[in-house]
């Protein structure tokens, strides 16, 4: 499967961020998807503004948003959970 790429040859960051939103929505089912999207995009932009290298920004974005949702009391659904 071929992903559309950005000019750098990497996967389009917007596609990667949208996947992060979908993944985080599954992990935090009680969180509002639009709020997750805002958190993901704002966090990514903040990291991008400070970064000298952007190769790991999507992964760092997921980590920071996960920590923020967890700190806010979000219920985490772990793969394999039936509930």
PyMOL Python script that loads the backbone (N, CA, C, O; Angstrom):
from pymol import cmd

cmd.read_pdbstr("""\
ATOM      1  N   UNK A   1       0.838  -1.162   0.000  1.00  0.00           N
ATOM      2  CA  UNK A   1       0.000   0.000   0.000  1.00  0.00           C
ATOM      3  C   UNK A   1       0.896   1.242   0.000  1.00  0.00           C
ATOM      4  O   UNK A   1       1.795   1.364   0.832  1.00  0.00           O
ATOM      5  N   UNK A   2       0.653   2.133  -0.908  1.00  0.00           N
ATOM      6  CA  UNK A   2       1.467   3.330  -1.029  1.00  0.00           C
ATOM      7  C   UNK A   2       0.734   4.516  -0.432  1.00  0.00           C
ATOM      8  O   UNK A   2      -0.439   4.747  -0.727  1.00  0.00           O
ATOM      9  N   UNK A   3       1.428   5.264   0.406  1.00  0.00           N
ATOM     10  CA  UNK A   3       0.867   6.448   1.044  1.00  0.00           C
ATOM     11  C   UNK A   3       1.275   7.677   0.249  1.00  0.00           C
ATOM     12  O   UNK A   3       2.390   7.737  -0.270  1.00  0.00           O
ATOM     13  N   UNK A   4       0.377   8.668   0.146  1.00  0.00           N
ATOM     14  CA  UNK A   4       0.800   9.937  -0.449  1.00  0.00           C
ATOM     15  C   UNK A   4       1.932  10.509   0.400  1.00  0.00           C
ATOM     16  O   UNK A   4       1.918  10.395   1.626  1.00  0.00           O
ATOM     17  N   UNK A   5       2.901  11.119  -0.255  1.00  0.00           N
ATOM     18  CA  UNK A   5       4.028  11.629   0.502  1.00  0.00           C
ATOM     19  C   UNK A   5       4.138  13.133   0.388  1.00  0.00           C
ATOM     20  O   UNK A   5       3.645  13.752  -0.555  1.00  0.00           O
ATOM     21  N   UNK A   6       4.793  13.693   1.370  1.00  0.00           N
ATOM     22  CA  UNK A   6       5.100  15.114   1.367  1.00  0.00           C
ATOM     23  C   UNK A   6       6.309  15.315   0.467  1.00  0.00           C
ATOM     24  O   UNK A   6       6.871  14.343  -0.037  1.00  0.00           O
ATOM     25  N   UNK A   7       6.710  16.541   0.262  1.00  0.00           N
ATOM     26  CA  UNK A   7       7.824  16.831  -0.630  1.00  0.00           C
ATOM     27  C   UNK A   7       9.126  16.179  -0.178  1.00  0.00           C
ATOM     28  O   UNK A   7      10.005  15.934  -1.003  1.00  0.00           O
ATOM     29  N   UNK A   8       9.267  15.894   1.114  1.00  0.00           N
ATOM     30  CA  UNK A   8      10.484  15.270   1.628  1.00  0.00           C
ATOM     31  C   UNK A   8      10.535  13.774   1.349  1.00  0.00           C
ATOM     32  O   UNK A   8      11.543  13.125   1.629  1.00  0.00           O
ATOM     33  N   UNK A   9       9.452  13.222   0.797  1.00  0.00           N
ATOM     34  CA  UNK A   9       9.415  11.796   0.535  1.00  0.00           C
ATOM     35  C   UNK A   9       8.825  11.000   1.682  1.00  0.00           C
ATOM     36  O   UNK A   9       8.625   9.791   1.558  1.00  0.00           O
ATOM     37  N   UNK A  10       8.545  11.655   2.793  1.00  0.00           N
ATOM     38  CA  UNK A  10       7.944  10.981   3.934  1.00  0.00           C
ATOM     39  C   UNK A  10       6.433  10.979   3.784  1.00  0.00           C
ATOM     40  O   UNK A  10       5.889  11.729   2.973  1.00  0.00           O
ATOM     41  N   UNK A  11       5.755  10.150   4.551  1.00  0.00           N
ATOM     42  CA  UNK A  11       4.298  10.125   4.548  1.00  0.00           C
ATOM     43  C   UNK A  11       3.780  11.508   4.897  1.00  0.00           C
ATOM     44  O   UNK A  11       4.328  12.185   5.768  1.00  0.00           O
ATOM     45  N   UNK A  12       2.733  11.922   4.221  1.00  0.00           N
ATOM     46  CA  UNK A  12       2.122  13.227   4.472  1.00  0.00           C
ATOM     47  C   UNK A  12       1.799  13.348   5.963  1.00  0.00           C
ATOM     48  O   UNK A  12       1.066  12.518   6.500  1.00  0.00           O
ATOM     49  N   UNK A  13       2.331  14.359   6.633  1.00  0.00           N
ATOM     50  CA  UNK A  13       2.097  14.493   8.077  1.00  0.00           C
ATOM     51  C   UNK A  13       0.618  14.561   8.437  1.00  0.00           C
ATOM     52  O   UNK A  13       0.232  14.065   9.495  1.00  0.00           O
ATOM     53  N   UNK A  14      -0.209  15.149   7.607  1.00  0.00           N
ATOM     54  CA  UNK A  14      -1.633  15.248   7.927  1.00  0.00           C
ATOM     55  C   UNK A  14      -2.283  13.871   7.980  1.00  0.00           C
ATOM     56  O   UNK A  14      -3.143  13.619   8.824  1.00  0.00           O
ATOM     57  N   UNK A  15      -1.876  12.986   7.086  1.00  0.00           N
ATOM     58  CA  UNK A  15      -2.390  11.609   7.117  1.00  0.00           C
ATOM     59  C   UNK A  15      -1.937  10.917   8.399  1.00  0.00           C
ATOM     60  O   UNK A  15      -2.721  10.235   9.059  1.00  0.00           O
ATOM     61  N   UNK A  16      -0.675  11.096   8.739  1.00  0.00           N
ATOM     62  CA  UNK A  16      -0.132  10.486   9.965  1.00  0.00           C
ATOM     63  C   UNK A  16      -0.829  11.041  11.201  1.00  0.00           C
ATOM     64  O   UNK A  16      -1.121  10.292  12.132  1.00  0.00           O
ATOM     65  N   UNK A  17      -1.097  12.337  11.221  1.00  0.00           N
ATOM     66  CA  UNK A  17      -1.785  12.936  12.372  1.00  0.00           C
ATOM     67  C   UNK A  17      -3.218  12.438  12.474  1.00  0.00           C
ATOM     68  O   UNK A  17      -3.706  12.188  13.576  1.00  0.00           O
ATOM     69  N   UNK A  18      -3.892  12.291  11.355  1.00  0.00           N
ATOM     70  CA  UNK A  18      -5.265  11.777  11.385  1.00  0.00           C
ATOM     71  C   UNK A  18      -5.288  10.348  11.917  1.00  0.00           C
ATOM     72  O   UNK A  18      -6.201   9.969  12.651  1.00  0.00           O
ATOM     73  N   UNK A  19      -4.290   9.560  11.549  1.00  0.00           N
ATOM     74  CA  UNK A  19      -4.191   8.192  12.093  1.00  0.00           C
ATOM     75  C   UNK A  19      -3.982   8.239  13.603  1.00  0.00           C
ATOM     76  O   UNK A  19      -4.528   7.413  14.334  1.00  0.00           O
ATOM     77  N   UNK A  20      -3.192   9.203  14.068  1.00  0.00           N
ATOM     78  CA  UNK A  20      -2.980   9.357  15.510  1.00  0.00           C
ATOM     79  C   UNK A  20      -4.297   9.682  16.202  1.00  0.00           C
ATOM     80  O   UNK A  20      -4.595   9.137  17.265  1.00  0.00           O
ATOM     81  N   UNK A  21      -5.078  10.561  15.605  1.00  0.00           N
ATOM     82  CA  UNK A  21      -6.389  10.911  16.178  1.00  0.00           C
ATOM     83  C   UNK A  21      -7.243   9.653  16.292  1.00  0.00           C
ATOM     84  O   UNK A  21      -7.859   9.414  17.330  1.00  0.00           O
ATOM     85  N   UNK A  22      -7.285   8.850  15.236  1.00  0.00           N
ATOM     86  CA  UNK A  22      -8.092   7.625  15.244  1.00  0.00           C
ATOM     87  C   UNK A  22      -7.596   6.631  16.295  1.00  0.00           C
ATOM     88  O   UNK A  22      -8.397   6.012  16.997  1.00  0.00           O
ATOM     89  N   UNK A  23      -6.295   6.483  16.398  1.00  0.00           N
ATOM     90  CA  UNK A  23      -5.705   5.575  17.389  1.00  0.00           C
ATOM     91  C   UNK A  23      -6.010   6.051  18.806  1.00  0.00           C
ATOM     92  O   UNK A  23      -6.401   5.259  19.664  1.00  0.00           O
ATOM     93  N   UNK A  24      -5.830   7.349  19.046  1.00  0.00           N
ATOM     94  CA  UNK A  24      -6.083   7.886  20.384  1.00  0.00           C
ATOM     95  C   UNK A  24      -7.567   7.817  20.735  1.00  0.00           C
ATOM     96  O   UNK A  24      -7.910   7.626  21.902  1.00  0.00           O
ATOM     97  N   UNK A  25      -8.443   7.966  19.764  1.00  0.00           N
ATOM     98  CA  UNK A  25      -9.881   7.840  20.027  1.00  0.00           C
ATOM     99  C   UNK A  25     -10.208   6.420  20.477  1.00  0.00           C
ATOM    100  O   UNK A  25     -11.049   6.223  21.353  1.00  0.00           O
ATOM    101  N   UNK A  26      -9.546   5.436  19.882  1.00  0.00           N
ATOM    102  CA  UNK A  26      -9.752   4.048  20.303  1.00  0.00           C
ATOM    103  C   UNK A  26      -9.216   3.814  21.706  1.00  0.00           C
ATOM    104  O   UNK A  26      -9.819   3.084  22.493  1.00  0.00           O
ATOM    105  N   UNK A  27      -8.081   4.432  22.021  1.00  0.00           N
ATOM    106  CA  UNK A  27      -7.473   4.243  23.340  1.00  0.00           C
ATOM    107  C   UNK A  27      -8.188   5.023  24.426  1.00  0.00           C
ATOM    108  O   UNK A  27      -8.174   4.619  25.589  1.00  0.00           O
ATOM    109  N   UNK A  28      -8.817   6.140  24.063  1.00  0.00           N
ATOM    110  CA  UNK A  28      -9.548   6.991  25.005  1.00  0.00           C
ATOM    111  C   UNK A  28     -10.976   7.170  24.498  1.00  0.00           C
ATOM    112  O   UNK A  28     -11.338   8.249  24.030  1.00  0.00           O
ATOM    113  N   UNK A  29     -11.787   6.114  24.590  1.00  0.00           N
ATOM    114  CA  UNK A  29     -13.135   6.157  24.003  1.00  0.00           C
ATOM    115  C   UNK A  29     -14.057   7.200  24.632  1.00  0.00           C
ATOM    116  O   UNK A  29     -15.037   7.600  24.003  1.00  0.00           O
ATOM    117  N   UNK A  30     -13.776   7.646  25.843  1.00  0.00           N
ATOM    118  CA  UNK A  30     -14.620   8.648  26.490  1.00  0.00           C
ATOM    119  C   UNK A  30     -14.268  10.071  26.066  1.00  0.00           C
ATOM    120  O   UNK A  30     -15.021  11.003  26.348  1.00  0.00           O
ATOM    121  N   UNK A  31     -13.137  10.246  25.395  1.00  0.00           N
ATOM    122  CA  UNK A  31     -12.713  11.574  24.953  1.00  0.00           C
ATOM    123  C   UNK A  31     -13.412  11.936  23.647  1.00  0.00           C
ATOM    124  O   UNK A  31     -13.690  11.074  22.814  1.00  0.00           O
ATOM    125  N   UNK A  32     -13.688  13.225  23.488  1.00  0.00           N
ATOM    126  CA  UNK A  32     -14.318  13.723  22.274  1.00  0.00           C
ATOM    127  C   UNK A  32     -13.290  13.729  21.135  1.00  0.00           C
ATOM    128  O   UNK A  32     -12.182  14.237  21.302  1.00  0.00           O
ATOM    129  N   UNK A  33     -13.653  13.171  19.992  1.00  0.00           N
ATOM    130  CA  UNK A  33     -12.723  13.062  18.878  1.00  0.00           C
ATOM    131  C   UNK A  33     -12.243  14.426  18.380  1.00  0.00           C
ATOM    132  O   UNK A  33     -11.082  14.575  17.997  1.00  0.00           O
ATOM    133  N   UNK A  34     -13.131  15.417  18.385  1.00  0.00           N
ATOM    134  CA  UNK A  34     -12.716  16.747  17.926  1.00  0.00           C
ATOM    135  C   UNK A  34     -11.701  17.359  18.888  1.00  0.00           C
ATOM    136  O   UNK A  34     -10.785  18.058  18.454  1.00  0.00           O
ATOM    137  N   UNK A  35     -11.852  17.105  20.188  1.00  0.00           N
ATOM    138  CA  UNK A  35     -10.872  17.592  21.163  1.00  0.00           C
ATOM    139  C   UNK A  35      -9.530  16.887  20.982  1.00  0.00           C
ATOM    140  O   UNK A  35      -8.475  17.513  21.093  1.00  0.00           O
ATOM    141  N   UNK A  36      -9.573  15.595  20.706  1.00  0.00           N
ATOM    142  CA  UNK A  36      -8.338  14.858  20.450  1.00  0.00           C
ATOM    143  C   UNK A  36      -7.652  15.436  19.215  1.00  0.00           C
ATOM    144  O   UNK A  36      -6.436  15.633  19.209  1.00  0.00           O
ATOM    145  N   UNK A  37      -8.420  15.702  18.187  1.00  0.00           N
ATOM    146  CA  UNK A  37      -7.855  16.257  16.959  1.00  0.00           C
ATOM    147  C   UNK A  37      -7.180  17.599  17.214  1.00  0.00           C
ATOM    148  O   UNK A  37      -6.082  17.852  16.718  1.00  0.00           O
ATOM    149  N   UNK A  38      -7.834  18.454  17.986  1.00  0.00           N
ATOM    150  CA  UNK A  38      -7.246  19.748  18.319  1.00  0.00           C
ATOM    151  C   UNK A  38      -5.947  19.553  19.095  1.00  0.00           C
ATOM    152  O   UNK A  38      -4.939  20.194  18.798  1.00  0.00           O
ATOM    153  N   UNK A  39      -5.973  18.670  20.088  1.00  0.00           N
ATOM    154  CA  UNK A  39      -4.766  18.397  20.878  1.00  0.00           C
ATOM    155  C   UNK A  39      -3.625  17.882  20.002  1.00  0.00           C
ATOM    156  O   UNK A  39      -2.484  18.322  20.137  1.00  0.00           O
ATOM    157  N   UNK A  40      -3.935  16.963  19.120  1.00  0.00           N
ATOM    158  CA  UNK A  40      -2.919  16.381  18.245  1.00  0.00           C
ATOM    159  C   UNK A  40      -2.313  17.459  17.348  1.00  0.00           C
ATOM    160  O   UNK A  40      -1.091  17.573  17.244  1.00  0.00           O
ATOM    161  N   UNK A  41      -3.164  18.242  16.708  1.00  0.00           N
ATOM    162  CA  UNK A  41      -2.654  19.245  15.771  1.00  0.00           C
ATOM    163  C   UNK A  41      -1.906  20.378  16.487  1.00  0.00           C
ATOM    164  O   UNK A  41      -0.870  20.834  16.005  1.00  0.00           O
ATOM    165  N   UNK A  42      -2.418  20.823  17.614  1.00  0.00           N
ATOM    166  CA  UNK A  42      -1.727  21.887  18.353  1.00  0.00           C
ATOM    167  C   UNK A  42      -0.398  21.402  18.914  1.00  0.00           C
ATOM    168  O   UNK A  42       0.599  22.123  18.874  1.00  0.00           O
ATOM    169  N   UNK A  43      -0.385  20.188  19.432  1.00  0.00           N
ATOM    170  CA  UNK A  43       0.851  19.623  19.981  1.00  0.00           C
ATOM    171  C   UNK A  43       1.878  19.446  18.869  1.00  0.00           C
ATOM    172  O   UNK A  43       3.047  19.795  19.035  1.00  0.00           O
ATOM    173  N   UNK A  44       1.447  18.911  17.751  1.00  0.00           N
ATOM    174  CA  UNK A  44       2.357  18.718  16.623  1.00  0.00           C
ATOM    175  C   UNK A  44       2.935  20.056  16.162  1.00  0.00           C
ATOM    176  O   UNK A  44       4.136  20.158  15.908  1.00  0.00           O
ATOM    177  N   UNK A  45       2.097  21.069  16.054  1.00  0.00           N
ATOM    178  CA  UNK A  45       2.579  22.376  15.605  1.00  0.00           C
ATOM    179  C   UNK A  45       3.574  22.974  16.604  1.00  0.00           C
ATOM    180  O   UNK A  45       4.592  23.546  16.215  1.00  0.00           O
ATOM    181  N   UNK A  46       3.265  22.834  17.891  1.00  0.00           N
ATOM    182  CA  UNK A  46       4.171  23.351  18.920  1.00  0.00           C
ATOM    183  C   UNK A  46       5.529  22.655  18.847  1.00  0.00           C
ATOM    184  O   UNK A  46       6.568  23.310  18.921  1.00  0.00           O
ATOM    185  N   UNK A  47       5.520  21.344  18.703  1.00  0.00           N
ATOM    186  CA  UNK A  47       6.768  20.598  18.583  1.00  0.00           C
ATOM    187  C   UNK A  47       7.518  20.977  17.308  1.00  0.00           C
ATOM    188  O   UNK A  47       8.738  21.138  17.320  1.00  0.00           O
ATOM    189  N   UNK A  48       6.785  21.116  16.220  1.00  0.00           N
ATOM    190  CA  UNK A  48       7.395  21.472  14.937  1.00  0.00           C
ATOM    191  C   UNK A  48       8.055  22.844  14.999  1.00  0.00           C
ATOM    192  O   UNK A  48       9.133  23.050  14.442  1.00  0.00           O
ATOM    193  N   UNK A  49       7.401  23.779  15.680  1.00  0.00           N
ATOM    194  CA  UNK A  49       7.942  25.130  15.797  1.00  0.00           C
ATOM    195  C   UNK A  49       9.276  25.155  16.541  1.00  0.00           C
ATOM    196  O   UNK A  49      10.107  26.031  16.302  1.00  0.00           O
ATOM    197  N   UNK A  50       9.479  24.196  17.439  1.00  0.00           N
ATOM    198  CA  UNK A  50      10.697  24.150  18.258  1.00  0.00           C
ATOM    199  C   UNK A  50      11.759  23.199  17.723  1.00  0.00           C
ATOM    200  O   UNK A  50      12.906  23.234  18.170  1.00  0.00           O
ATOM    201  N   UNK A  51      11.389  22.357  16.777  1.00  0.00           N
ATOM    202  CA  UNK A  51      12.281  21.283  16.337  1.00  0.00           C
ATOM    203  C   UNK A  51      13.278  21.743  15.280  1.00  0.00           C
ATOM    204  O   UNK A  51      12.963  22.562  14.416  1.00  0.00           O
ATOM    205  N   UNK A  52      14.468  21.203  15.368  1.00  0.00           N
ATOM    206  CA  UNK A  52      15.435  21.416  14.297  1.00  0.00           C
ATOM    207  C   UNK A  52      15.404  20.229  13.329  1.00  0.00           C
ATOM    208  O   UNK A  52      15.814  20.348  12.175  1.00  0.00           O
ATOM    209  N   UNK A  53      14.920  19.100  13.806  1.00  0.00           N
ATOM    210  CA  UNK A  53      14.734  17.899  12.990  1.00  0.00           C
ATOM    211  C   UNK A  53      13.307  17.419  13.227  1.00  0.00           C
ATOM    212  O   UNK A  53      12.854  17.340  14.369  1.00  0.00           O
ATOM    213  N   UNK A  54      12.597  17.099  12.139  1.00  0.00           N
ATOM    214  CA  UNK A  54      11.184  16.756  12.315  1.00  0.00           C
ATOM    215  C   UNK A  54      10.846  15.294  12.038  1.00  0.00           C
ATOM    216  O   UNK A  54       9.676  14.958  11.856  1.00  0.00           O
ATOM    217  N   UNK A  55      11.847  14.426  12.005  1.00  0.00           N
ATOM    218  CA  UNK A  55      11.598  13.036  11.639  1.00  0.00           C
ATOM    219  C   UNK A  55      10.785  12.237  12.654  1.00  0.00           C
ATOM    220  O   UNK A  55      10.207  11.214  12.286  1.00  0.00           O
ATOM    221  N   UNK A  56      10.717  12.657  13.901  1.00  0.00           N
ATOM    222  CA  UNK A  56       9.995  11.889  14.923  1.00  0.00           C
ATOM    223  C   UNK A  56       8.839  12.686  15.547  1.00  0.00           C
ATOM    224  O   UNK A  56       8.337  12.327  16.612  1.00  0.00           O
ATOM    225  N   UNK A  57       8.433  13.745  14.890  1.00  0.00           N
ATOM    226  CA  UNK A  57       7.412  14.609  15.487  1.00  0.00           C
ATOM    227  C   UNK A  57       6.075  13.910  15.689  1.00  0.00           C
ATOM    228  O   UNK A  57       5.399  14.157  16.688  1.00  0.00           O
ATOM    229  N   UNK A  58       5.682  13.050  14.770  1.00  0.00           N
ATOM    230  CA  UNK A  58       4.392  12.371  14.915  1.00  0.00           C
ATOM    231  C   UNK A  58       4.409  11.455  16.131  1.00  0.00           C
ATOM    232  O   UNK A  58       3.446  11.422  16.897  1.00  0.00           O
ATOM    233  N   UNK A  59       5.489  10.716  16.314  1.00  0.00           N
ATOM    234  CA  UNK A  59       5.597   9.829  17.479  1.00  0.00           C
ATOM    235  C   UNK A  59       5.631  10.629  18.772  1.00  0.00           C
ATOM    236  O   UNK A  59       4.981  10.258  19.749  1.00  0.00           O
ATOM    237  N   UNK A  60       6.384  11.722  18.787  1.00  0.00           N
ATOM    238  CA  UNK A  60       6.428  12.576  19.975  1.00  0.00           C
ATOM    239  C   UNK A  60       5.061  13.202  20.250  1.00  0.00           C
ATOM    240  O   UNK A  60       4.663  13.368  21.403  1.00  0.00           O
ATOM    241  N   UNK A  61       4.359  13.542  19.193  1.00  0.00           N
ATOM    242  CA  UNK A  61       3.014  14.103  19.349  1.00  0.00           C
ATOM    243  C   UNK A  61       2.104  13.092  20.028  1.00  0.00           C
ATOM    244  O   UNK A  61       1.398  13.431  20.978  1.00  0.00           O
ATOM    245  N   UNK A  62       2.114  11.858  19.551  1.00  0.00           N
ATOM    246  CA  UNK A  62       1.268  10.823  20.154  1.00  0.00           C
ATOM    247  C   UNK A  62       1.599  10.645  21.631  1.00  0.00           C
ATOM    248  O   UNK A  62       0.703  10.554  22.470  1.00  0.00           O
ATOM    249  N   UNK A  63       2.885  10.597  21.939  1.00  0.00           N
ATOM    250  CA  UNK A  63       3.300  10.405  23.328  1.00  0.00           C
ATOM    251  C   UNK A  63       2.798  11.543  24.210  1.00  0.00           C
ATOM    252  O   UNK A  63       2.242  11.296  25.281  1.00  0.00           O
ATOM    253  N   UNK A  64       2.986  12.770  23.778  1.00  0.00           N
ATOM    254  CA  UNK A  64       2.573  13.912  24.603  1.00  0.00           C
ATOM    255  C   UNK A  64       1.058  13.994  24.755  1.00  0.00           C
ATOM    256  O   UNK A  64       0.561  14.283  25.843  1.00  0.00           O
ATOM    257  N   UNK A  65       0.325  13.744  23.679  1.00  0.00           N
ATOM    258  CA  UNK A  65      -1.139  13.800  23.768  1.00  0.00           C
ATOM    259  C   UNK A  65      -1.650  12.656  24.637  1.00  0.00           C
ATOM    260  O   UNK A  65      -2.589  12.844  25.410  1.00  0.00           O
ATOM    261  N   UNK A  66      -1.049  11.481  24.524  1.00  0.00           N
ATOM    262  CA  UNK A  66      -1.441  10.352  25.382  1.00  0.00           C
ATOM    263  C   UNK A  66      -1.242  10.713  26.849  1.00  0.00           C
ATOM    264  O   UNK A  66      -2.118  10.465  27.678  1.00  0.00           O
ATOM    265  N   UNK A  67      -0.091  11.298  27.170  1.00  0.00           N
ATOM    266  CA  UNK A  67       0.179  11.698  28.551  1.00  0.00           C
ATOM    267  C   UNK A  67      -0.823  12.751  29.021  1.00  0.00           C
ATOM    268  O   UNK A  67      -1.293  12.701  30.158  1.00  0.00           O
ATOM    269  N   UNK A  68      -1.146  13.695  28.156  1.00  0.00           N
ATOM    270  CA  UNK A  68      -2.091  14.742  28.534  1.00  0.00           C
ATOM    271  C   UNK A  68      -3.489  14.178  28.768  1.00  0.00           C
ATOM    272  O   UNK A  68      -4.146  14.541  29.744  1.00  0.00           O
ATOM    273  N   UNK A  69      -3.948  13.298  27.888  1.00  0.00           N
ATOM    274  CA  UNK A  69      -5.268  12.687  28.067  1.00  0.00           C
ATOM    275  C   UNK A  69      -5.302  11.829  29.327  1.00  0.00           C
ATOM    276  O   UNK A  69      -6.287  11.838  30.065  1.00  0.00           O
ATOM    277  N   UNK A  70      -4.237  11.096  29.567  1.00  0.00           N
ATOM    278  CA  UNK A  70      -4.162  10.259  30.764  1.00  0.00           C
ATOM    279  C   UNK A  70      -4.156  11.119  32.031  1.00  0.00           C
ATOM    280  O   UNK A  70      -4.837  10.800  33.006  1.00  0.00           O
ATOM    281  N   UNK A  71      -3.390  12.201  32.011  1.00  0.00           N
ATOM    282  CA  UNK A  71      -3.326  13.110  33.162  1.00  0.00           C
ATOM    283  C   UNK A  71      -4.668  13.773  33.441  1.00  0.00           C
ATOM    284  O   UNK A  71      -4.992  14.088  34.586  1.00  0.00           O
ATOM    285  N   UNK A  72      -5.442  13.982  32.380  1.00  0.00           N
ATOM    286  CA  UNK A  72      -6.759  14.607  32.528  1.00  0.00           C
ATOM    287  C   UNK A  72      -7.806  13.608  33.027  1.00  0.00           C
ATOM    288  O   UNK A  72      -8.979  13.952  33.173  1.00  0.00           O
ATOM    289  N   UNK A  73      -7.372  12.366  33.288  1.00  0.00           N
ATOM    290  CA  UNK A  73      -8.293  11.377  33.829  1.00  0.00           C
ATOM    291  C   UNK A  73      -8.967  10.525  32.781  1.00  0.00           C
ATOM    292  O   UNK A  73      -9.949   9.841  33.070  1.00  0.00           O
ATOM    293  N   UNK A  74      -8.450  10.560  31.567  1.00  0.00           N
ATOM    294  CA  UNK A  74      -9.045   9.754  30.501  1.00  0.00           C
ATOM    295  C   UNK A  74      -8.912   8.273  30.785  1.00  0.00           C
ATOM    296  O   UNK A  74      -7.882   7.815  31.279  1.00  0.00           O
ATOM    297  N   UNK A  75      -9.952   7.533  30.474  1.00  0.00           N
ATOM    298  CA  UNK A  75      -9.947   6.093  30.636  1.00  0.00           C
ATOM    299  C   UNK A  75      -9.259   5.482  29.433  1.00  0.00           C
ATOM    300  O   UNK A  75      -9.650   5.736  28.294  1.00  0.00           O
ATOM    301  N   UNK A  76      -8.241   4.682  29.676  1.00  0.00           N
ATOM    302  CA  UNK A  76      -7.458   4.093  28.593  1.00  0.00           C
ATOM    303  C   UNK A  76      -7.989   2.702  28.289  1.00  0.00           C
ATOM    304  O   UNK A  76      -8.126   1.857  29.174  1.00  0.00           O
ATOM    305  N   UNK A  77      -8.283   2.490  27.016  1.00  0.00           N
ATOM    306  CA  UNK A  77      -8.654   1.163  26.528  1.00  0.00           C
ATOM    307  C   UNK A  77      -7.391   0.529  25.965  1.00  0.00           C
ATOM    308  O   UNK A  77      -6.775   1.070  25.047  1.00  0.00           O
ATOM    309  N   UNK A  78      -7.010  -0.603  26.507  1.00  0.00           N
ATOM    310  CA  UNK A  78      -5.800  -1.288  26.058  1.00  0.00           C
ATOM    311  C   UNK A  78      -6.216  -2.419  25.131  1.00  0.00           C
ATOM    312  O   UNK A  78      -7.183  -3.136  25.387  1.00  0.00           O
ATOM    313  N   UNK A  79      -5.464  -2.559  24.051  1.00  0.00           N
ATOM    314  CA  UNK A  79      -5.775  -3.640  23.103  1.00  0.00           C
ATOM    315  C   UNK A  79      -5.921  -4.952  23.839  1.00  0.00           C
ATOM    316  O   UNK A  79      -5.124  -5.282  24.718  1.00  0.00           O
ATOM    317  N   UNK A  80      -6.956  -5.702  23.470  1.00  0.00           N
ATOM    318  CA  UNK A  80      -7.202  -6.967  24.115  1.00  0.00           C
ATOM    319  C   UNK A  80      -8.253  -6.883  25.213  1.00  0.00           C
ATOM    320  O   UNK A  80      -8.807  -7.902  25.625  1.00  0.00           O
ATOM    321  N   UNK A  81      -8.532  -5.654  25.694  1.00  0.00           N
ATOM    322  CA  UNK A  81      -9.581  -5.481  26.685  1.00  0.00           C
ATOM    323  C   UNK A  81     -10.926  -5.745  26.038  1.00  0.00           C
ATOM    324  O   UNK A  81     -11.160  -5.337  24.900  1.00  0.00           O
ATOM    325  N   UNK A  82     -11.793  -6.407  26.736  1.00  0.00           N
ATOM    326  CA  UNK A  82     -13.134  -6.696  26.208  1.00  0.00           C
ATOM    327  C   UNK A  82     -14.095  -5.578  26.558  1.00  0.00           C
ATOM    328  O   UNK A  82     -15.099  -5.396  25.869  1.00  0.00           O
ATOM    329  N   UNK A  83     -13.813  -4.822  27.613  1.00  0.00           N
ATOM    330  CA  UNK A  83     -14.721  -3.784  28.060  1.00  0.00           C
ATOM    331  C   UNK A  83     -14.478  -2.488  27.350  1.00  0.00           C
ATOM    332  O   UNK A  83     -15.165  -1.501  27.613  1.00  0.00           O
TER     333      UNK A  83
END
""", "prot")
cmd.dss("prot")
cmd.show_as("cartoon", "prot")
cmd.util.cbc("prot")
cmd.orient("prot")
